[in-house]
């Protein structure tokens, strides 16, 4: 499920700084978003699948914008290389990202 970053993050800046922040997030999304259903579906972890395209300079810039947005919001972002994962591998990576191991 793709989630647009503009829908995920509240921009608190005002004026031109707000417009610049919204422009940086425009057309960017996270591949998956884990939420806490017990607490009003509060986001707890973004997950990005990084394929071969993520080696390009343009994509690396887009990835850096996502990294900063998640870091600024205090929301972890798990980056996984696109490949086949077992359920146990995914579970372990999610737990590690959430500091549960």
Secondary structure as GFF3:
##gff-version 3
##sequence-region A 1 101
A	DSSP	beta_strand	3	4	.	.	.	ID=ss1
A	DSSP	alpha_helix	5	8	.	.	.	ID=ss2
A	DSSP	alpha_helix	15	25	.	.	.	ID=ss3
A	DSSP	beta_strand	29	30	.	.	.	ID=ss4
A	DSSP	beta_strand	32	36	.	.	.	ID=ss5
A	DSSP	three_ten_helix	37	39	.	.	.	ID=ss6
A	DSSP	beta_strand	42	50	.	.	.	ID=ss7
A	DSSP	three_ten_helix	52	55	.	.	.	ID=ss8
A	DSSP	alpha_helix	57	73	.	.	.	ID=ss9
A	DSSP	beta_strand	76	81	.	.	.	ID=ss10
A	DSSP	alpha_helix	87	97	.	.	.	ID=ss11
###
